Amino acid sequence: MIVAAAAIKTKNDAVDQNIEEIDRIMLRVQRLGAAYLFLGEAVLNGFDGLQWIYDEDYRKHAIEADGKIMQRLASLCSKHSIGLGVGFYEKSKGKIFSSYLIMNETGDIKAKYQRNSQGWKCGSVTDSRYQEGSKYEVIELGSTQCLLAICGDLWTEHFLNGIQEMTFDTILWPLYIDYSTEEWIHEARSLYCEQVKKINKRTIMINAINEDEGGASGGVMIITENGSVEDEVEMNSDRILVFEL
């Protein structure tokens, strides 16, 4: 299966604008002939799209996985005839999660994953209503079994222990990292490759570009099971990475 991944431009707390950007990128992906587009962590809200005030976040900012906003994305899938993987802040049964949703080309939900690791939230001002998931999610895309992981999951011991006995081929790894270009090239890039080598699974790492001050600079990278870089989109580039899953 031919799919695509992109580090799209996002703004915090600007869902309508972010959906417009997703629509624009999906049109480009359709023309490239890919079956799915995978985006980064929390791109629908913008990574800093929560205020860390629970009542306000639950009422105004967090998004239902089957609500009206996601129905708009489902309509885009049907419009462009491609599937979509998107990160967002989810509200469900009084809790808020950092989640990832995959829809198929008709907009039907194929998988939803809630981040297991804690690094997404402002711990000093949040309580248990901002919650981590406890389950793992493997989705079949074409003939490939894909494990979903979000950002700090692949650095967290309990998550890594939990997937040791699981069967999957590839990891889809949406994240949000805001290294400078120099920090990434000279230090962090090799650390991420080394971490994937320890896990020993081909991994698709997908960041975002956040246009707010101090935000992430993007980047997409396919890392092989032995820790080498198969292909990548450098930081500050809007190039779409098309590859065989």
Secondary structure, 3 states (H helix, E strand, C coil): CEEEECCCEECCCCHHHHHHHHHHHHHHHHHHCCCEEECCCCCCCCCCCCCCCHHHHHHHHCECCCCHHHHHHHHHHHHHCCEEEEEEEEEECCEEEEEEEEECCCCCEEEEEECCCCCCCCCCCCCCCECCCCCCCEEEECCEEEEECCHHHHHCHHHHHHHCCCCCCEEEEECCCCCCHHHHHHHHHHHHHHHHHHHCCEEEEECCEECCCCCCECCEEEECCCCCEEEEECCCCCCCEEEEC
